[in-house]
Amino acid sequence: MSPAERQERGTEASGQDRAPQQSGVPDRPVRSQAAGPGSSAIGMRISRADPLSVMTTSCLVLLGLGACVLVTMVLVWAMLTAMDPEAWPSFGWTLVLAAGVVTLEVVLGTAMATLGAFLYNMSSQYAGVSI
């Protein structure tokens, strides 16, 4: 075997194989120099929640949940009506009732999430955690 082939295969001139190295992957974990000696975990603390972001996110999540509830209500109404058509109210009345419940859910859920963000900000301020 020529020296060039040995170099390509990763063997030394003495004929002993070196440990195969993967490109870009270190043999052991690399610790950050800024972390200090002995520290292995990074601690993160949420000190403030933006109420507008919480309100927007909770409104979008609850609207998606409300759409799922409406679709489920339509499917359940269709199955129940197929079993006994005279025993259940009309589709229009059922849809109005479900839309009212979903609207109440979205409005109250968004208000409660936003209130929760305000309360979290106040409690984290009194606990000594601030930005």
Secondary structure, DSSP 4 states (H G I P E B T S, - for coil): --HHHHHHHTB-TTSPBPPP--TT--SSPPPPSTT-TT------------HHHHHHHHHHHHHHHHHHHHHHHHHHHHHHHHH-TTSS--HHHHHHHHHHHHHHHHHHHHHHHHHHHHHHHHHHHHTT---
